[in-house]
Amino acid sequence: MHNVMIALIGILMLATLGVLVAGMVGMARETDPRRSNKLMQWRVILQGATVLLFVILMSLLRS
């Protein structure tokens, strides 16, 4: 179970990084601002999910 959660955290971290980079590139190119805004919203969602899983994993390891 711990290994699955660690893998999920790693995948979510990479997804967060990918969305962050895509959003920054979009803002730098000054394309559609709605797309950049949507990407940044997804970044926040992915980042929150990553932190939540990390907290859950730490609480499981503590017990």
Protein Blocks (a to p, Z undefined) as FASTA:
>chain_A
ZZmmmmmmmmmmmmmmmmmmmmmmmmmnopafklmmmmmmmmmmmmmmmmmmmmmmmmmm
mZZ
